[in-house]
Amino acid sequence: MFVCSCFGVTEQQVKDHAANGACTPRQIASACKAGTDCGSCVRRIQALLGRGACPRRELAEQGKPVLAELDAAGGLPEAA
């Protein structure tokens, strides 16, 4: 099912990006542009992300450098 009609992004694509470390709608937008045009899909993206486990959040809570750890693990580093 499509989440973002503007860019043709599906629920599965959002879930895949989340599994690779995109934990916020902004990080999803950086990964696939979903939510950057009309914005009507942002709430759906938030719902899909939920409050589940997030590799970035878990690393930050442990006091580890987030980008280095994710990059080493094959995650998507966030653009500066």
PyMOL Python script that loads the backbone (N, CA, C, O; Angstrom):
from pymol import cmd

cmd.read_pdbstr("""\
ATOM      1  N   MET A   1       0.844  -1.175   0.000  1.00  0.00           N
ATOM      2  CA  MET A   1       0.000   0.000   0.000  1.00  0.00           C
ATOM      3  C   MET A   1       0.895   1.245   0.000  1.00  0.00           C
ATOM      4  O   MET A   1       1.920   1.283   0.681  1.00  0.00           O
ATOM      5  N   PHE A   2       0.501   2.245  -0.759  1.00  0.00           N
ATOM      6  CA  PHE A   2       1.271   3.481  -0.840  1.00  0.00           C
ATOM      7  C   PHE A   2       1.050   4.345   0.398  1.00  0.00           C
ATOM      8  O   PHE A   2      -0.077   4.506   0.864  1.00  0.00           O
ATOM      9  N   VAL A   3       2.129   4.889   0.915  1.00  0.00           N
ATOM     10  CA  VAL A   3       2.087   5.833   2.019  1.00  0.00           C
ATOM     11  C   VAL A   3       2.188   7.241   1.441  1.00  0.00           C
ATOM     12  O   VAL A   3       1.446   8.138   1.841  1.00  0.00           O
ATOM     13  N   CYS A   4       3.105   7.428   0.504  1.00  0.00           N
ATOM     14  CA  CYS A   4       3.336   8.727  -0.121  1.00  0.00           C
ATOM     15  C   CYS A   4       2.988   8.634  -1.604  1.00  0.00           C
ATOM     16  O   CYS A   4       3.711   8.020  -2.390  1.00  0.00           O
ATOM     17  N   SER A   5       1.890   9.243  -1.964  1.00  0.00           N
ATOM     18  CA  SER A   5       1.459   9.229  -3.363  1.00  0.00           C
ATOM     19  C   SER A   5       2.337  10.118  -4.231  1.00  0.00           C
ATOM     20  O   SER A   5       2.531   9.838  -5.413  1.00  0.00           O
ATOM     21  N   CYS A   6       2.863  11.181  -3.654  1.00  0.00           N
ATOM     22  CA  CYS A   6       3.682  12.121  -4.425  1.00  0.00           C
ATOM     23  C   CYS A   6       4.931  11.452  -4.996  1.00  0.00           C
ATOM     24  O   CYS A   6       5.326  11.734  -6.127  1.00  0.00           O
ATOM     25  N   PHE A   7       5.557  10.560  -4.208  1.00  0.00           N
ATOM     26  CA  PHE A   7       6.796   9.925  -4.635  1.00  0.00           C
ATOM     27  C   PHE A   7       6.679   8.407  -4.765  1.00  0.00           C
ATOM     28  O   PHE A   7       7.685   7.729  -4.973  1.00  0.00           O
ATOM     29  N   GLY A   8       5.466   7.868  -4.647  1.00  0.00           N
ATOM     30  CA  GLY A   8       5.254   6.442  -4.832  1.00  0.00           C
ATOM     31  C   GLY A   8       5.968   5.575  -3.801  1.00  0.00           C
ATOM     32  O   GLY A   8       6.490   4.514  -4.142  1.00  0.00           O
ATOM     33  N   VAL A   9       5.997   6.015  -2.539  1.00  0.00           N
ATOM     34  CA  VAL A   9       6.672   5.269  -1.477  1.00  0.00           C
ATOM     35  C   VAL A   9       5.656   4.393  -0.764  1.00  0.00           C
ATOM     36  O   VAL A   9       4.589   4.854  -0.359  1.00  0.00           O
ATOM     37  N   THR A  10       6.007   3.121  -0.618  1.00  0.00           N
ATOM     38  CA  THR A  10       5.100   2.160   0.008  1.00  0.00           C
ATOM     39  C   THR A  10       5.385   1.994   1.496  1.00  0.00           C
ATOM     40  O   THR A  10       6.427   2.418   1.994  1.00  0.00           O
ATOM     41  N   GLU A  11       4.436   1.367   2.200  1.00  0.00           N
ATOM     42  CA  GLU A  11       4.622   1.034   3.614  1.00  0.00           C
ATOM     43  C   GLU A  11       5.880   0.204   3.792  1.00  0.00           C
ATOM     44  O   GLU A  11       6.662   0.442   4.713  1.00  0.00           O
ATOM     45  N   GLN A  12       6.076  -0.763   2.921  1.00  0.00           N
ATOM     46  CA  GLN A  12       7.240  -1.641   3.044  1.00  0.00           C
ATOM     47  C   GLN A  12       8.543  -0.869   2.908  1.00  0.00           C
ATOM     48  O   GLN A  12       9.510  -1.146   3.617  1.00  0.00           O
ATOM     49  N   GLN A  13       8.570   0.093   2.002  1.00  0.00           N
ATOM     50  CA  GLN A  13       9.784   0.905   1.844  1.00  0.00           C
ATOM     51  C   GLN A  13      10.067   1.704   3.116  1.00  0.00           C
ATOM     52  O   GLN A  13      11.219   1.803   3.540  1.00  0.00           O
ATOM     53  N   VAL A  14       9.030   2.270   3.725  1.00  0.00           N
ATOM     54  CA  VAL A  14       9.203   3.008   4.975  1.00  0.00           C
ATOM     55  C   VAL A  14       9.726   2.067   6.052  1.00  0.00           C
ATOM     56  O   VAL A  14      10.645   2.418   6.792  1.00  0.00           O
ATOM     57  N   LYS A  15       9.149   0.879   6.143  1.00  0.00           N
ATOM     58  CA  LYS A  15       9.592  -0.110   7.141  1.00  0.00           C
ATOM     59  C   LYS A  15      11.036  -0.532   6.887  1.00  0.00           C
ATOM     60  O   LYS A  15      11.798  -0.726   7.834  1.00  0.00           O
ATOM     61  N   ASP A  16      11.417  -0.675   5.626  1.00  0.00           N
ATOM     62  CA  ASP A  16      12.794  -1.046   5.292  1.00  0.00           C
ATOM     63  C   ASP A  16      13.772   0.056   5.703  1.00  0.00           C
ATOM     64  O   ASP A  16      14.833  -0.227   6.258  1.00  0.00           O
ATOM     65  N   HIS A  17      13.412   1.304   5.430  1.00  0.00           N
ATOM     66  CA  HIS A  17      14.274   2.423   5.835  1.00  0.00           C
ATOM     67  C   HIS A  17      14.367   2.492   7.354  1.00  0.00           C
ATOM     68  O   HIS A  17      15.432   2.776   7.901  1.00  0.00           O
ATOM     69  N   ALA A  18      13.252   2.232   8.035  1.00  0.00           N
ATOM     70  CA  ALA A  18      13.262   2.234   9.499  1.00  0.00           C
ATOM     71  C   ALA A  18      14.171   1.135  10.031  1.00  0.00           C
ATOM     72  O   ALA A  18      14.900   1.344  11.001  1.00  0.00           O
ATOM     73  N   ALA A  19      14.130  -0.021   9.408  1.00  0.00           N
ATOM     74  CA  ALA A  19      14.991  -1.129   9.827  1.00  0.00           C
ATOM     75  C   ALA A  19      16.465  -0.796   9.618  1.00  0.00           C
ATOM     76  O   ALA A  19      17.335  -1.332  10.304  1.00  0.00           O
ATOM     77  N   ASN A  20      16.733   0.085   8.674  1.00  0.00           N
ATOM     78  CA  ASN A  20      18.101   0.507   8.400  1.00  0.00           C
ATOM     79  C   ASN A  20      18.513   1.732   9.213  1.00  0.00           C
ATOM     80  O   ASN A  20      19.584   2.295   8.987  1.00  0.00           O
ATOM     81  N   GLY A  21      17.669   2.146  10.157  1.00  0.00           N
ATOM     82  CA  GLY A  21      18.057   3.205  11.073  1.00  0.00           C
ATOM     83  C   GLY A  21      17.341   4.527  10.957  1.00  0.00           C
ATOM     84  O   GLY A  21      17.627   5.433  11.739  1.00  0.00           O
ATOM     85  N   ALA A  22      16.419   4.685  10.016  1.00  0.00           N
ATOM     86  CA  ALA A  22      15.668   5.936   9.907  1.00  0.00           C
ATOM     87  C   ALA A  22      14.538   5.897  10.933  1.00  0.00           C
ATOM     88  O   ALA A  22      13.570   5.156  10.764  1.00  0.00           O
ATOM     89  N   CYS A  23      14.658   6.693  11.993  1.00  0.00           N
ATOM     90  CA  CYS A  23      13.743   6.598  13.130  1.00  0.00           C
ATOM     91  C   CYS A  23      12.734   7.730  13.226  1.00  0.00           C
ATOM     92  O   CYS A  23      11.865   7.711  14.098  1.00  0.00           O
ATOM     93  N   THR A  24      12.836   8.708  12.348  1.00  0.00           N
ATOM     94  CA  THR A  24      11.928   9.852  12.388  1.00  0.00           C
ATOM     95  C   THR A  24      11.415  10.123  10.979  1.00  0.00           C
ATOM     96  O   THR A  24      12.022   9.691   9.999  1.00  0.00           O
ATOM     97  N   PRO A  25      10.296  10.840  10.877  1.00  0.00           N
ATOM     98  CA  PRO A  25       9.814  11.205   9.545  1.00  0.00           C
ATOM     99  C   PRO A  25      10.860  11.979   8.738  1.00  0.00           C
ATOM    100  O   PRO A  25      10.947  11.814   7.521  1.00  0.00           O
ATOM    101  N   ARG A  26      11.645  12.813   9.400  1.00  0.00           N
ATOM    102  CA  ARG A  26      12.684  13.573   8.696  1.00  0.00           C
ATOM    103  C   ARG A  26      13.746  12.645   8.120  1.00  0.00           C
ATOM    104  O   ARG A  26      14.225  12.863   7.007  1.00  0.00           O
ATOM    105  N   GLN A  27      14.114  11.618   8.866  1.00  0.00           N
ATOM    106  CA  GLN A  27      15.107  10.662   8.384  1.00  0.00           C
ATOM    107  C   GLN A  27      14.533   9.812   7.246  1.00  0.00           C
ATOM    108  O   GLN A  27      15.253   9.450   6.316  1.00  0.00           O
ATOM    109  N   ILE A  28      13.248   9.498   7.321  1.00  0.00           N
ATOM    110  CA  ILE A  28      12.580   8.790   6.214  1.00  0.00           C
ATOM    111  C   ILE A  28      12.596   9.692   4.979  1.00  0.00           C
ATOM    112  O   ILE A  28      12.869   9.225   3.873  1.00  0.00           O
ATOM    113  N   ALA A  29      12.306  10.972   5.160  1.00  0.00           N
ATOM    114  CA  ALA A  29      12.314  11.922   4.043  1.00  0.00           C
ATOM    115  C   ALA A  29      13.690  11.993   3.396  1.00  0.00           C
ATOM    116  O   ALA A  29      13.800  12.071   2.173  1.00  0.00           O
ATOM    117  N   SER A  30      14.736  11.967   4.210  1.00  0.00           N
ATOM    118  CA  SER A  30      16.093  12.002   3.665  1.00  0.00           C
ATOM    119  C   SER A  30      16.397  10.742   2.865  1.00  0.00           C
ATOM    120  O   SER A  30      17.146  10.784   1.889  1.00  0.00           O
ATOM    121  N   ALA A  31      15.819   9.632   3.278  1.00  0.00           N
ATOM    122  CA  ALA A  31      16.083   8.359   2.618  1.00  0.00           C
ATOM    123  C   ALA A  31      15.306   8.193   1.317  1.00  0.00           C
ATOM    124  O   ALA A  31      15.823   7.605   0.367  1.00  0.00           O
ATOM    125  N   CYS A  32      14.043   8.710   1.253  1.00  0.00           N
ATOM    126  CA  CYS A  32      13.223   8.407   0.074  1.00  0.00           C
ATOM    127  C   CYS A  32      12.304   9.545  -0.375  1.00  0.00           C
ATOM    128  O   CYS A  32      11.489   9.348  -1.276  1.00  0.00           O
ATOM    129  N   LYS A  33      12.417  10.716   0.224  1.00  0.00           N
ATOM    130  CA  LYS A  33      11.628  11.904  -0.116  1.00  0.00           C
ATOM    131  C   LYS A  33      10.190  11.868   0.392  1.00  0.00           C
ATOM    132  O   LYS A  33       9.485  12.869   0.262  1.00  0.00           O
ATOM    133  N   ALA A  34       9.731  10.770   0.958  1.00  0.00           N
ATOM    134  CA  ALA A  34       8.352  10.705   1.456  1.00  0.00           C
ATOM    135  C   ALA A  34       8.128  11.805   2.485  1.00  0.00           C
ATOM    136  O   ALA A  34       8.928  11.974   3.405  1.00  0.00           O
ATOM    137  N   GLY A  35       7.041  12.550   2.328  1.00  0.00           N
ATOM    138  CA  GLY A  35       6.693  13.609   3.257  1.00  0.00           C
ATOM    139  C   GLY A  35       7.260  14.962   2.914  1.00  0.00           C
ATOM    140  O   GLY A  35       7.044  15.922   3.655  1.00  0.00           O
ATOM    141  N   THR A  36       7.981  15.071   1.812  1.00  0.00           N
ATOM    142  CA  THR A  36       8.625  16.348   1.480  1.00  0.00           C
ATOM    143  C   THR A  36       7.855  17.194   0.475  1.00  0.00           C
ATOM    144  O   THR A  36       8.247  18.330   0.207  1.00  0.00           O
ATOM    145  N   ASP A  37       6.761  16.667  -0.091  1.00  0.00           N
ATOM    146  CA  ASP A  37       6.015  17.459  -1.064  1.00  0.00           C
ATOM    147  C   ASP A  37       4.766  18.031  -0.400  1.00  0.00           C
ATOM    148  O   ASP A  37       4.826  19.134   0.144  1.00  0.00           O
ATOM    149  N   CYS A  38       3.669  17.343  -0.423  1.00  0.00           N
ATOM    150  CA  CYS A  38       2.432  17.895   0.147  1.00  0.00           C
ATOM    151  C   CYS A  38       2.345  17.681   1.658  1.00  0.00           C
ATOM    152  O   CYS A  38       1.633  18.418   2.340  1.00  0.00           O
ATOM    153  N   GLY A  39       3.054  16.690   2.189  1.00  0.00           N
ATOM    154  CA  GLY A  39       3.088  16.458   3.629  1.00  0.00           C
ATOM    155  C   GLY A  39       1.936  15.654   4.191  1.00  0.00           C
ATOM    156  O   GLY A  39       1.895  15.410   5.397  1.00  0.00           O
ATOM    157  N   SER A  40       0.999  15.232   3.356  1.00  0.00           N
ATOM    158  CA  SER A  40      -0.166  14.514   3.877  1.00  0.00           C
ATOM    159  C   SER A  40       0.175  13.129   4.420  1.00  0.00           C
ATOM    160  O   SER A  40      -0.640  12.533   5.125  1.00  0.00           O
ATOM    161  N   CYS A  41       1.346  12.610   4.110  1.00  0.00           N
ATOM    162  CA  CYS A  41       1.719  11.263   4.551  1.00  0.00           C
ATOM    163  C   CYS A  41       2.526  11.250   5.849  1.00  0.00           C
ATOM    164  O   CYS A  41       2.816  10.176   6.377  1.00  0.00           O
ATOM    165  N   VAL A  42       2.890  12.407   6.367  1.00  0.00           N
ATOM    166  CA  VAL A  42       3.777  12.459   7.527  1.00  0.00           C
ATOM    167  C   VAL A  42       3.170  11.756   8.737  1.00  0.00           C
ATOM    168  O   VAL A  42       3.876  11.043   9.450  1.00  0.00           O
ATOM    169  N   ARG A  43       1.890  11.943   8.978  1.00  0.00           N
ATOM    170  CA  ARG A  43       1.257  11.268  10.129  1.00  0.00           C
ATOM    171  C   ARG A  43       1.236   9.754   9.950  1.00  0.00           C
ATOM    172  O   ARG A  43       1.406   9.009  10.915  1.00  0.00           O
ATOM    173  N   ARG A  44       1.031   9.309   8.745  1.00  0.00           N
ATOM    174  CA  ARG A  44       1.054   7.857   8.479  1.00  0.00           C
ATOM    175  C   ARG A  44       2.473   7.322   8.697  1.00  0.00           C
ATOM    176  O   ARG A  44       2.644   6.238   9.255  1.00  0.00           O
ATOM    177  N   ILE A  45       3.471   8.057   8.270  1.00  0.00           N
ATOM    178  CA  ILE A  45       4.866   7.652   8.489  1.00  0.00           C
ATOM    179  C   ILE A  45       5.144   7.581   9.988  1.00  0.00           C
ATOM    180  O   ILE A  45       5.766   6.629  10.458  1.00  0.00           O
ATOM    181  N   GLN A  46       4.689   8.580  10.739  1.00  0.00           N
ATOM    182  CA  GLN A  46       4.868   8.572  12.191  1.00  0.00           C
ATOM    183  C   GLN A  46       4.217   7.341  12.803  1.00  0.00           C
ATOM    184  O   GLN A  46       4.786   6.715  13.698  1.00  0.00           O
ATOM    185  N   ALA A  47       3.034   6.993  12.329  1.00  0.00           N
ATOM    186  CA  ALA A  47       2.339   5.822  12.856  1.00  0.00           C
ATOM    187  C   ALA A  47       3.099   4.534  12.536  1.00  0.00           C
ATOM    188  O   ALA A  47       3.168   3.628  13.366  1.00  0.00           O
ATOM    189  N   LEU A  48       3.664   4.455  11.338  1.00  0.00           N
ATOM    190  CA  LEU A  48       4.435   3.270  10.970  1.00  0.00           C
ATOM    191  C   LEU A  48       5.703   3.148  11.810  1.00  0.00           C
ATOM    192  O   LEU A  48       6.107   2.043  12.173  1.00  0.00           O
ATOM    193  N   LEU A  49       6.328   4.276  12.118  1.00  0.00           N
ATOM    194  CA  LEU A  49       7.547   4.258  12.922  1.00  0.00           C
ATOM    195  C   LEU A  49       7.229   3.928  14.372  1.00  0.00           C
ATOM    196  O   LEU A  49       8.012   3.261  15.048  1.00  0.00           O
ATOM    197  N   GLY A  50       6.088   4.392  14.846  1.00  0.00           N
ATOM    198  CA  GLY A  50       5.668   4.101  16.204  1.00  0.00           C
ATOM    199  C   GLY A  50       6.709   4.469  17.237  1.00  0.00           C
ATOM    200  O   GLY A  50       7.496   5.397  17.048  1.00  0.00           O
ATOM    201  N   ARG A  51       6.703   3.746  18.308  1.00  0.00           N
ATOM    202  CA  ARG A  51       7.659   3.970  19.384  1.00  0.00           C
ATOM    203  C   ARG A  51       8.531   2.751  19.574  1.00  0.00           C
ATOM    204  O   ARG A  51       9.041   2.499  20.666  1.00  0.00           O
ATOM    205  N   GLY A  52       8.697   2.000  18.510  1.00  0.00           N
ATOM    206  CA  GLY A  52       9.481   0.771  18.573  1.00  0.00           C
ATOM    207  C   GLY A  52      10.961   1.020  18.744  1.00  0.00           C
ATOM    208  O   GLY A  52      11.408   2.159  18.880  1.00  0.00           O
ATOM    209  N   ALA A  53      11.703  -0.047  18.735  1.00  0.00           N
ATOM    210  CA  ALA A  53      13.157   0.034  18.885  1.00  0.00           C
ATOM    211  C   ALA A  53      13.750   0.836  17.737  1.00  0.00           C
ATOM    212  O   ALA A  53      13.332   0.708  16.587  1.00  0.00           O
ATOM    213  N   CYS A  54      14.714   1.649  18.068  1.00  0.00           N
ATOM    214  CA  CYS A  54      15.394   2.471  17.073  1.00  0.00           C
ATOM    215  C   CYS A  54      16.893   2.348  17.306  1.00  0.00           C
ATOM    216  O   CYS A  54      17.378   2.736  18.369  1.00  0.00           O
ATOM    217  N   PRO A  55      17.638   1.819  16.342  1.00  0.00           N
ATOM    218  CA  PRO A  55      19.082   1.666  16.535  1.00  0.00           C
ATOM    219  C   PRO A  55      19.768   2.973  16.912  1.00  0.00           C
ATOM    220  O   PRO A  55      20.665   2.962  17.755  1.00  0.00           O
ATOM    221  N   ARG A  56      19.381   4.093  16.321  1.00  0.00           N
ATOM    222  CA  ARG A  56      20.010   5.376  16.632  1.00  0.00           C
ATOM    223  C   ARG A  56      19.723   5.779  18.075  1.00  0.00           C
ATOM    224  O   ARG A  56      20.621   6.221  18.792  1.00  0.00           O
ATOM    225  N   ARG A  57      18.462   5.624  18.499  1.00  0.00           N
ATOM    226  CA  ARG A  57      18.086   6.000  19.853  1.00  0.00           C
ATOM    227  C   ARG A  57      18.807   5.120  20.868  1.00  0.00           C
ATOM    228  O   ARG A  57      19.290   5.614  21.887  1.00  0.00           O
ATOM    229  N   GLU A  58      18.880   3.821  20.594  1.00  0.00           N
ATOM    230  CA  GLU A  58      19.541   2.893  21.501  1.00  0.00           C
ATOM    231  C   GLU A  58      21.023   3.217  21.640  1.00  0.00           C
ATOM    232  O   GLU A  58      21.557   3.185  22.749  1.00  0.00           O
ATOM    233  N   LEU A  59      21.695   3.527  20.536  1.00  0.00           N
ATOM    234  CA  LEU A  59      23.112   3.880  20.586  1.00  0.00           C
ATOM    235  C   LEU A  59      23.327   5.186  21.342  1.00  0.00           C
ATOM    236  O   LEU A  59      24.272   5.305  22.122  1.00  0.00           O
ATOM    237  N   ALA A  60      22.461   6.156  21.118  1.00  0.00           N
ATOM    238  CA  ALA A  60      22.586   7.445  21.793  1.00  0.00           C
ATOM    239  C   ALA A  60      22.424   7.280  23.298  1.00  0.00           C
ATOM    240  O   ALA A  60      23.140   7.912  24.075  1.00  0.00           O
ATOM    241  N   GLU A  61      21.478   6.427  23.712  1.00  0.00           N
ATOM    242  CA  GLU A  61      21.263   6.192  25.134  1.00  0.00           C
ATOM    243  C   GLU A  61      22.464   5.511  25.776  1.00  0.00           C
ATOM    244  O   GLU A  61      22.711   5.676  26.971  1.00  0.00           O
ATOM    245  N   GLN A  62      23.205   4.753  24.991  1.00  0.00           N
ATOM    246  CA  GLN A  62      24.392   4.071  25.501  1.00  0.00           C
ATOM    247  C   GLN A  62      25.617   4.974  25.463  1.00  0.00           C
ATOM    248  O   GLN A  62      26.692   4.582  25.916  1.00  0.00           O
ATOM    249  N   GLY A  63      25.461   6.183  24.926  1.00  0.00           N
ATOM    250  CA  GLY A  63      26.561   7.123  24.848  1.00  0.00           C
ATOM    251  C   GLY A  63      27.557   6.818  23.751  1.00  0.00           C
ATOM    252  O   GLY A  63      28.696   7.283  23.803  1.00  0.00           O
ATOM    253  N   LYS A  64      27.147   6.042  22.756  1.00  0.00           N
ATOM    254  CA  LYS A  64      28.047   5.679  21.659  1.00  0.00           C
ATOM    255  C   LYS A  64      27.863   6.653  20.500  1.00  0.00           C
ATOM    256  O   LYS A  64      26.782   7.217  20.331  1.00  0.00           O
ATOM    257  N   PRO A  65      28.916   6.857  19.698  1.00  0.00           N
ATOM    258  CA  PRO A  65      28.769   7.709  18.511  1.00  0.00           C
ATOM    259  C   PRO A  65      27.816   7.057  17.517  1.00  0.00           C
ATOM    260  O   PRO A  65      28.116   6.002  16.959  1.00  0.00           O
ATOM    261  N   VAL A  66      26.692   7.677  17.303  1.00  0.00           N
ATOM    262  CA  VAL A  66      25.615   7.088  16.506  1.00  0.00           C
ATOM    263  C   VAL A  66      26.008   6.855  15.051  1.00  0.00           C
ATOM    264  O   VAL A  66      25.834   5.744  14.549  1.00  0.00           O
ATOM    265  N   LEU A  67      26.526   7.856  14.366  1.00  0.00           N
ATOM    266  CA  LEU A  67      26.812   7.708  12.936  1.00  0.00           C
ATOM    267  C   LEU A  67      27.885   6.670  12.677  1.00  0.00           C
ATOM    268  O   LEU A  67      27.753   5.873  11.748  1.00  0.00           O
ATOM    269  N   ALA A  68      28.933   6.658  13.463  1.00  0.00           N
ATOM    270  CA  ALA A  68      30.009   5.696  13.246  1.00  0.00           C
ATOM    271  C   ALA A  68      29.517   4.271  13.447  1.00  0.00           C
ATOM    272  O   ALA A  68      29.870   3.378  12.677  1.00  0.00           O
ATOM    273  N   GLU A  69      28.704   4.051  14.476  1.00  0.00           N
ATOM    274  CA  GLU A  69      28.192   2.717  14.754  1.00  0.00           C
ATOM    275  C   GLU A  69      27.263   2.242  13.635  1.00  0.00           C
ATOM    276  O   GLU A  69      27.361   1.099  13.189  1.00  0.00           O
ATOM    277  N   LEU A  70      26.369   3.111  13.186  1.00  0.00           N
ATOM    278  CA  LEU A  70      25.433   2.716  12.130  1.00  0.00           C
ATOM    279  C   LEU A  70      26.149   2.500  10.811  1.00  0.00           C
ATOM    280  O   LEU A  70      25.837   1.557  10.084  1.00  0.00           O
ATOM    281  N   ASP A  71      27.104   3.359  10.493  1.00  0.00           N
ATOM    282  CA  ASP A  71      27.828   3.205   9.253  1.00  0.00           C
ATOM    283  C   ASP A  71      28.585   1.876   9.251  1.00  0.00           C
ATOM    284  O   ASP A  71      28.612   1.180   8.236  1.00  0.00           O
ATOM    285  N   ALA A  72      29.195   1.524  10.372  1.00  0.00           N
ATOM    286  CA  ALA A  72      29.913   0.263  10.481  1.00  0.00           C
ATOM    287  C   ALA A  72      28.968  -0.929  10.366  1.00  0.00           C
ATOM    288  O   ALA A  72      29.351  -1.996   9.886  1.00  0.00           O
ATOM    289  N   ALA A  73      27.722  -0.731  10.815  1.00  0.00           N
ATOM    290  CA  ALA A  73      26.726  -1.799  10.763  1.00  0.00           C
ATOM    291  C   ALA A  73      25.965  -1.809   9.446  1.00  0.00           C
ATOM    292  O   ALA A  73      25.070  -2.632   9.256  1.00  0.00           O
ATOM    293  N   GLY A  74      26.309  -0.909   8.538  1.00  0.00           N
ATOM    294  CA  GLY A  74      25.627  -0.865   7.249  1.00  0.00           C
ATOM    295  C   GLY A  74      24.365  -0.037   7.251  1.00  0.00           C
ATOM    296  O   GLY A  74      23.571  -0.115   6.314  1.00  0.00           O
ATOM    297  N   GLY A  75      24.162   0.769   8.304  1.00  0.00           N
ATOM    298  CA  GLY A  75      22.979   1.608   8.388  1.00  0.00           C
ATOM    299  C   GLY A  75      23.119   2.821   7.487  1.00  0.00           C
ATOM    300  O   GLY A  75      24.133   3.003   6.813  1.00  0.00           O
ATOM    301  N   LEU A  76      22.087   3.644   7.487  1.00  0.00           N
ATOM    302  CA  LEU A  76      22.091   4.838   6.664  1.00  0.00           C
ATOM    303  C   LEU A  76      22.552   6.016   7.505  1.00  0.00           C
ATOM    304  O   LEU A  76      21.807   6.467   8.375  1.00  0.00           O
ATOM    305  N   PRO A  77      23.750   6.528   7.275  1.00  0.00           N
ATOM    306  CA  PRO A  77      24.168   7.710   8.025  1.00  0.00           C
ATOM    307  C   PRO A  77      23.336   8.911   7.609  1.00  0.00           C
ATOM    308  O   PRO A  77      23.005   9.069   6.434  1.00  0.00           O
ATOM    309  N   GLU A  78      23.003   9.748   8.566  1.00  0.00           N
ATOM    310  CA  GLU A  78      22.182  10.922   8.288  1.00  0.00           C
ATOM    311  C   GLU A  78      23.055  12.037   7.739  1.00  0.00           C
ATOM    312  O   GLU A  78      24.165  12.273   8.216  1.00  0.00           O
ATOM    313  N   ALA A  79      22.538  12.712   6.735  1.00  0.00           N
ATOM    314  CA  ALA A  79      23.287  13.826   6.139  1.00  0.00           C
ATOM    315  C   ALA A  79      23.381  14.962   7.136  1.00  0.00           C
ATOM    316  O   ALA A  79      22.449  15.199   7.905  1.00  0.00           O
ATOM    317  N   ALA A  80      24.492  15.657   7.127  1.00  0.00           N
ATOM    318  CA  ALA A  80      24.694  16.763   8.074  1.00  0.00           C
ATOM    319  C   ALA A  80      23.930  17.987   7.667  1.00  0.00           C
ATOM    320  O   ALA A  80      23.988  19.008   8.353  1.00  0.00           O
TER     321      ALA A  80
END
""", "prot")
cmd.dss("prot")
cmd.show_as("cartoon", "prot")
cmd.util.cbc("prot")
cmd.orient("prot")
